Amino acid sequence: MSTTAPRHSRRPARPRRALRAAALVALAVPLFVVSAAGATYLRLDANIDTADGIDAYLGTSRPSASADPLVDGFAGRPLNILVMGIDARDGDNADFAGHDDGQRSDSTFLVHLPADRSRIDIVSVPRDSLVEIPSCLLEDGTQTPARASDMFNAAFQIGSGPDLNLTTAAACTRRTFEHLTGVRTDEHVVVKMNGVRDIIDTLGGVPFCLPEAMDSPKARFKAPAGHQVFNGRQAIGFLRSRTGTGNGLWLGSDLGRLDRQHQFLVALTDKIHRARLLSKPRTLLTVLNQATKAISVSPGLGDLRTMAGLANGLRGIDGARVNAITVPTESVEGSGRVRWTAAADDIWERINADRPLTDPAPAPTGTHKAPKPSKPNPTGPKPTASAGICG
């Protein structure tokens, strides 16, 4: 068995400004909407699919909450939000990967906001992780049998039941995560592929740079090496690609795909920064309209005014204080799957204790001369790809 240590997403120096600006845009969006005309607010608020009644499906045997909720529901306490990107193969989504009657969470990550809102911690869960899935309650009142060893993303499909219910699917994924980690999830967000596609197309595509050509027939994605602009369909294909040729696809690794998704996140945030959405109300409202239609959320996030309160508490966060890590795993020989290692326990302990994912680097010893500041470039920064490395 080969073992992978926790994977950290380190932001290169240049994109940090873009990440900061993108974060500010994302946090300012709810505030902008709340202050907009009443009809616009009501239309966007009505778009959001809220998973009402999810507490009944989560059950009573859950990790305890870190603290009693305060008046505003979020302030003064840590918040854990489980985000699930679903690989649904029905309706419009079938265009991406062919029709399939089921739906699984294609990517899942925990977003941890500390009580003091000094940073954002993100933990990605490899979908191919072999885990124990507890029994889950379905909409018709029946209980699914517990599974001793199945892929993590199967929990979403198991919880969907015959009616593909997003509320029970999200509840089963949250129950599985809590059962495995001992970390209580306070809220959740389910994101649909077609919504991501439409947002990217509205933004005019996302510039990206591939170090080598990629071809993933299963994901219906093919692109040459070098600088290019991904439209919505191409972006979804890139995000889904796991097998094929080029750019690490030959490994068939979900961990490699997570790395590529992190690269695309940098490119997308850079694009949002350059698009200056707040100065283009019409484009901003189009993006908001698409985004709110593409998500299903738990009740605590189902009101834009509530989201605005959360955004206000995070207004000082920049890209340098967004830390991402992937659950450490070891490969299961001959299966193409992975299992979490004991190192994952440290991650869950840190989250439950509201501590950073990693310890700060030790202060350097001895006396060193401070490096000379770099000279400013009179012509400005040279245009480069938003993410990816081209030789």
N, C-alpha and C positions, 0 to 999 in steps of 0.2 A: 504493500500500500504506500502510495506517495502522499505526503502531507503538505498542506498549504497553510502558511501562517496567515493571520488576519491581513486582508488586503486593504490598504488605505488609498483613498483618492486624494492625491496632493495636487492642489491647483498650481499650475505654473504661474510665474510672476505676472506675465502680461494679461491673462484673462481675468485676474482678480477684480480689476475695475469693472469689467463686463459683468462678472458674477454679482458684484455689489450693486451695480445699477439694476440688473435683472431682479435681484432680491427686493430692491426698493420698489420697482415697478409692481412686482407680485404683491407686495404688502400694501402698496398704495391703492391697488385696484379696488378692494372692498370699500375703502374710504371714499374713493371717487364715486363709486356706485351709490353709496348711501347718500351722498350729497347731490346726486343727480335728480332729475325729475321723477316724481312719484310713479308715473306710468312705466318708465324705464326700469326702476327698481323692482316694481311688481312683476314685470315680464321676466327679468333675470332671476328673481327669487323663485318664481313659479317653475323655471326650467329645472331646478335642482331636484333630483330624485332622492328623497330622504328615506332612510331605512327605519321607518317607525316600528316600534315594538321589538327591536333587536334584543333588548335585555332578556326577553323570554327565551330566546334561542341560545343566548350565551350561558344560561344556567346560573346556579348559585355557587358552585365550587370553583371560584376564581381567585386569583391573587388579590390581596386587599389593596384598596386605593391608597395612594401615598398620603393623602390628606383629605379633609372634608372640603367640598367645593365652596368657594367664596361667592359673594353676591354676583360677580360678573361671570362666574362659571369657570374661568381659566386663571385669572391673575393670582400670583402668589403661590402656585403649586406647579410641580413638574407635569408635563403633558406628553403622553405617548400616542402617536397616531400611526396606525398600520395602513400603508398605501398598497393597493393591489392593482396592477395593470392586467386586464383580462384578455385572454386569447379566445374570445368568442368567435364562432364560425357560422353565425346565422346572419340573415339580412344583409345589410351593407358591409359588415365585417367579413363576409364570406369572400368578397372580392380579393382580400389580401392573401388568403391561404387555403381557399377551397372550403366547401361546406362541411360542417361537422355538427352533430346533434348536441355535443357536450360543450362545456366551457371550463377552462382552467386558468388559474392566475399565472400569467406569463412572467411576471416579475413582482416581487414583494419586498418591501423594505419598511423598517420602523423608523419613524421620525421622532426623536426625543427632544423636547424643549425643556431645558432646566427651569427651576423655579425662578431664578433671577434673570432668565431670558438673555444670558450672556453669550450664547452660542446655539448652534443647531447640530445635533448628532444624528447621523443616518447609518443604519445597519442593514445591508442588503442580505437577503436570504436566498441562496442558490435554489432554484426550483427543483433541481434533480436530487436534493438532499433526501436520503432515506430516513424517515422518521416514524414515530408512533402517532397515529391519528386517533383521537378519542371519539366516542360516540357523539353524534350530533343530532339535534332535533330538527325535523323538517316541518314544512308548512302544514302538512296534513296531520301532524301530531305524532308521527312515527319516529322512531330512533334508528339511526344508522348503526351498524355494528362497528365496534372499534377495530382498528387495523394495527397490527404489531409492527409492520414495516411497509411503508408506501412512500411514493414521492411527495414532497411537501405540497406541491401545487395541486395534487389530487384532492386535497381537503376542500378546495373551492368547488370542484366538480361534484364531490360527494354531497356537500351542503346545498348545492343548487337544486337537487332533487329532480323529479321528472318535469317540473314546470320552469326550470332554470331561474329560480328565485334568487335575486341578487342579495337580498337581506339575509336569508338563511345561508347562502354561500359565503358571504363575508363573515357571518357569525361562526361558521365552522372553521374558517381559516384563523380567525381570532382565537377561538378555543384551542386549536392546535398549537398556535404560537405560544399562548399563555401556558398550556400544558407542558410544553418543551422547555420554556425559559423561566417560568415563575415571574414573568414581567406582565403586569396588567396593562392592557390596551384600553385607553380612554375613549378614543374615537377611531374612525376609519374612513378611507376614501377609496372608491373603486373607479378606475379610469378605463374608458373604452377606446379601442384603437382608432375608430373612425373620427372621433373627436380630435385626437392628436393630429391626424392627417389634415383635417379642415383648418385647424389653427395654423399649421405650418404653411399651407397654401395661401392663407390670408396674409401671412407675413411675407410672402414672396419667396419662400424656400429658405433653406439653411445652408450657408457656405460650409464646405467640409473639404478635408484633404486626406486622401487615402495613400498610404505609402506604397501599396501595390494593388493590382486589380483584384476584385472580389466577385465570386460567382457562387451563389447559394440557391440552387434550383428549388429546394424545399421551401425557402422563404420567398421565392420568386423575386430575387434581388440579384442584379448584375451591374457592376460599375467599373469603369477603367481607373487606373491609378492617376493620382494627381489632384489638382484643384477642381472643384465642381460645386454645383448648388443642388442639394437634394430637395425635390418637391415632397409633398406629403406622402404619396405612395412609396417613393423611394426611401424616405426616412423610416417608414414603418417596416419596410423590407430589411433595411440595415439593422434596425433595433431587434428584429426577430431572428436574424441570421445566426446560425450556430454551426451548421455543417456546410461543406463545400470546399472551395479552393481559394487561397489568398488570404492575407491579413489574419492568419491564425485559425481560419475556418477548418483546416484539415485536422485540427485537434478534436473538433466536435465537442468543445468544452463550454458548459454553461458559465463557468468562471471567466473564460475569455470573453464571452458575450457581455457579461457584466462590466468588464473593463471597457469594451467598445461603447456600451451605453453611457458610461461615465464620460467618455470622450465626446459623445454627441451632446450630453448635457452642457458641457462647456461651450460647444458650438451654438447650441440653441440660446443659451443665456447671452452670449455675445451678440447674436442676431437681435434678440429683444432689446438689448442696450442700444444697438445701432438704429433700430426701428423707431425709437423715441415715441412709444405708444401714447404716453400722456399728452403729447403735443398733437396727437391725431385722434380726436374723440371718435370719429366715425369708425376708424380701424379698430380702436380700442373696444368700442361697444360690439363690433362684429366678433372680435376674439372672445370677449366675455360671454356673448350669446352662445357661441360654439362650445366654450369651456364648460359653462353651467349645464348644457345639454348632455355633455359627455361624461358626467360624473354621477355617482351615487354615493351619498355620504350618511354617516350616522347622525342622529338627531342633534347632537351638540354642535355640529358644523353645518346644520341645515338652514341656518338663517344668515343672510349676508351681514346683518348688523352684529351678530355674534362673531363672525369671521373678521369684521372690522375691528372689534375689540381686541382680538388676538393679534391682528396686524399692527395695531397701535403699540402693543407690548413688545413687538419685535422690531420696531422701527430703527433701532440702533445697530442691528446686525448687518455685517458686510460679509463678502465672500471669504475673507480670511478666517472667519469664525464659523464656517460650515465644514464639519469634519465627517468624512464618509469612510466606512469600513465594511468588508464582507465577512460573514461568519467563517471562521477558520474550519477547514474540512480536510478529510483524507479520502482518497479514492477507494472504492470498493472493487477489488480486482475482478475483471471479467464482466462487470455489469454496466459500466459507463455511468455509474452513480457515485455519490459521495456521502460521507457521514460527517457530522460535526465532531470536532475533537474536543478534548477537555478544556482547551484554551477558550472555547466559547463561553464557559462558565464565568470567566473574568469579565466578559462584556456585559452579561446580564447582571452581575453583581454591581458593576459600575453604574448601570442605568438605574437599578433599584435604589442605589445610594445617591443618585443625582450627581455623579462624578463624571469628569470628561472620559472619553473612550480611551485616551492614552495619556500617560504622564508627560508633563513638560520636559523638554530636553534639559539636562543639567547645565548650569552656568559654566562657561569656559574658565579654566584655571590659568594663572599666570598673567602676564601683562602683554597685551598685543596692541599694535597700532591700529587704529580704526581705518578701514579702507577708505580711499578717497572717493568722493561721490562722482558718479559718472557724469560726463559732460552732456548737456542737453543737445538733442539733435535739432538743429535749426530748421530742418525741412520736415520735421514731424516723423511719426513712426511709419515704417514701410508697411505696405499692405501684405498681410500674411493670412494663411488659413486660420479659421477660428479654432480648429482642433485637428488632431491627427498630425502625423509627422511625415513630411515628404522629404526625400533625400536631397 
